[in-house]
Amino acid sequence: MVAPGFIFVLVLPLILPADTSADVRFRFASYINNYMVLQKEPAGAVIWGYGIFGATVTVTLCQDKETIMEKVTSVKAHSNSWMVVLDPMKPGGPYEVMAQQTFGRTNFTLRVHDVLFGDVWLCSGQSNMQMTVSQIFNATRELSNTAAYQSVRIFSVSLTEAEQELEDLAKVDLQWSKPTSENLGHGVFKYMSAVCWLFGRNLYDTLHYPIGLISSSWGGTPIEAWSSGRSLKTCGVPTRGFTRSDSVTGPNKNSVLWNAMIHPLHNMTLKGMIWYQGESNINVNRDLYNCTFPALIEDWRQAFHRGSQGQTERFFPFGFVQLSSYLSATSDDKFPQIRWHQTADFGYVPNVRMPNTFMAVAMDLCDRTSPYGSIHPRDKQTVAYRLHLGARAVAYGEKLIFQGPLPEKMELLADRGLLNLTYSQQIQVKKQDKIFEISCCSDRQCKWLPAPMGPFSAQTLALNVSSCRGTLAAVRYAWTTWPCEYKRCPLYHPSSTLPAPPFIAFMTDQIPGDLSKLAE
């Protein structure tokens, strides 16, 4: 006969914190914790975790001890997971999320507190995304500027890799936290991402409601490591073997970071993503980047849409940073090619291959004296500011300029030795030699020649092309690893301080065209 006292202990609900280590086979997903931000309306936030197969799980959202909503589900076979989608919530908080598992006569209850509803953004890429606030310009001031941003919550994924897709994160560097000088500047390339934080802070200044920021990045990693096997297959990427490169210092095997650091987040409801990567593909499948990057965006969108039960938008906003400058010992055009391929060879975004995307041009944010090498410029404030302009336009529908001017028309005035460019926006011009080049062809050979900047007006610029004694085939702008000094490129939009992006255009196209058409 069982003692009555023992029966009483069995039926008494056991209250456990979200990060419990008790072996009860009932827990939230690893990123569901105190201080988190859940995606606000019009989407419903996904809450999920693990339990005992056959058990009933009741998820309750409470505020000031009042029940706001209740969702009931059961633990699935095989995966031993459970999931609910909350009703759409207005921004704000704090709330408490409680999950109770009932199995037979046994109950277990988990709680997470100080939960806010707002917009959740995922930030990923390599070392320029990984750099912390302690590594950037004016670090001391930036680290102390947190008091007004306690509703901007931060989370950082640990550096892990996996051969197969993980359903949940194996490890977390920084659980959901309010920003402090300690967790924003934990060390060199150690969490929290400066670009991610500054981007979110700028959004908060505009939106005035909670922002959740998830950092999942690893320095020295090629795009192939962040891509699923599905997207790599669509681009014909070899399944095995990369040529080891000085630019690849992190994991380089196909999909290992997608498997361990992105896929485990795919059930989450997100507002959007930002990305800063490409340096490690300078010598690794560079010619495929115009496929692998758009394919990554498309694949991540599909995965997060499905994983969140359709709550994350199918074509959610995706922003990225076009590569900055680098003091290279060689004068090749590998960096310019990657910059171009980052736009799927259009020179601008959004475009038909990259819908609902936005780009921060960074080629004028060079840093000769960066203690982390010139490939790691410290002005992440301007990067984040330019990114947030793109987000405001693309993700939030504001009518504002978020990208610098590009030419929309070319006219060759052969009798005057001029090529006239008409821009889509007003331009602010500071003349600079050798930043424009023309492809001049004769005897079936083409070579690039400088095209000095000539007369200009509010939206037009003339180039001197008289040096070409053959056929003028193409024109390109800022097609070097280091196009200009810090914030001193020759072309900006006059009111927005946004630099004109690099481009290459062919006389037959009249608009920026496909790099592959160009004769070497």
C-alpha positions, 0 to 999 in steps of 0.5 A: 500500500502506498503511503498517502503522503507520497500520493500528495507529493505526486499530484502537487504541481511542480513549479519550475523556472524556464531554465530548469535542469530537472530531468522532467522531459518538459521544457521550453525551447532554449530561446524562450526565457525571461525578458524575451520579446515575442513578435507583435501583431498582426502575426501570432507568436509561436511558443514551443518546447518539449514534453512527454508524448501524450501529455497535454500542455496548456500555455497561458499568457498573463498580465498582473495575475490576469489571464489574457489568453489560454492555448491547449495542445498535446505533445507529439510522438517522435519529436516529443515536442509541443507548439502553440500560436498565440493570438496577435498582441499589441506591442507592450508588456510586461507579461508572464508566459506559463506552460503546464504539462498534464500527464496522468495525475502529474503536473509540471509548470514552467514560467517566464516573466517580463515578456514583451511584445514588439518586433523581433529581428535576427542578425547573422553573418561573419565577423563584421556582424560579430564585432561587439560594441566594445570594439567600435568607435566611441565604445565607452559612450555607446556602452553607457547609453542603455538606460533609455533602451531597456525595452530593446532586448538582446539574445546571442547564439553560441558558436556551434556547428552540426552535421545535421539540422538541429531542432533546438539550440545546443548552447546559448551565449547570452540568454534574453537580457536587458542591455547593459555595458557588460553584455553589449561589450563582452569581449573581442568578437564575443557578443553582443553584435554591435551592428545588431544592437545599433540597428535595433536601437535606431528602430526603437527610436523610430517605433517607440515599442519593444524590439527583440534582437537575436545575434547568430554570427561567426567570423571567417565563415563562407555563405555555404556554411550558413546555407541549407543543402537545398539552397546550395543544390540550386546553385550547383555548389560542390557538396564536398571540399572548399579550397582553404583560404586566408579569408576562411578562418571559421567553419567552412563545411556546407550547412554546418552553421545553418544546421546548428545556429539558424535552423533551431530558430526557424519556429520563431515568429520574426519581423525580419533579418539583417545580414553582414557577410561576404568577405570569406567568399572572396576566394571561395565560390565567388562566381556563385555568390550571385546565386548563393546569396539570393538562394539563402534569402529565399530558403531562410524565408521558406523555412521560417514561414513554415516553421512558424506555422505561417506566422513569419511572413513568407517574404519577410524583410531582409537587409544586408550590408554591402562590403566595406573597404579593405587594404589589400596587397593586390589590386584585383577586383574580387571585392567589387565582384562580391559587392556586385554579386550581393545585389544579384548583379543588379547593383540595387535592391529590391530587385526581381531576384531579391524582393523585399530586401534592403542594403546598406552601402559601406564602401566609404566607411573604411578604417585604415587604423582599425586594431582588428585589421582594415577589413573590420572598420569600427564605424558600425553606427553609420552601418546600422543607421543606413540599415535602419533607413532601409528597414523603415522603407521596406519593412515599415512602409515609410516614404524615404530615401534609403539608397544612394543614387544610381544612373538610369540612363547613359548617353554617348556624346561621341563628338564631344568625347563625353558619356552623359549619365542621368541619375534617378535621384539628385546627386552631390558631386565631389570630383575624383579621378580614376573612380569611373572607368570605361571599357575600351575595345579594339582588335577584339581586346578590351581594357579599362581606362580612367574616365575623369569626371566632367560637368555635372548638374542636379541629376546628371554627370558627364564623363570624359571618354576621349581616351578611348580610341576604339569602341566604348563597351562599358562603364563602371564606378567604384570598382576597386577594393578601396574606392574612396577615403572615409565618407569621401566618395564623390557621389552622395544623395545631397540630403541623406548622406547616402553614397552612390553604390558601385555599378557596372553598366554596358552600352547595350544595356543602358542600365547596370548589367550583368558582370559576366558579359564583360570581356576580361 
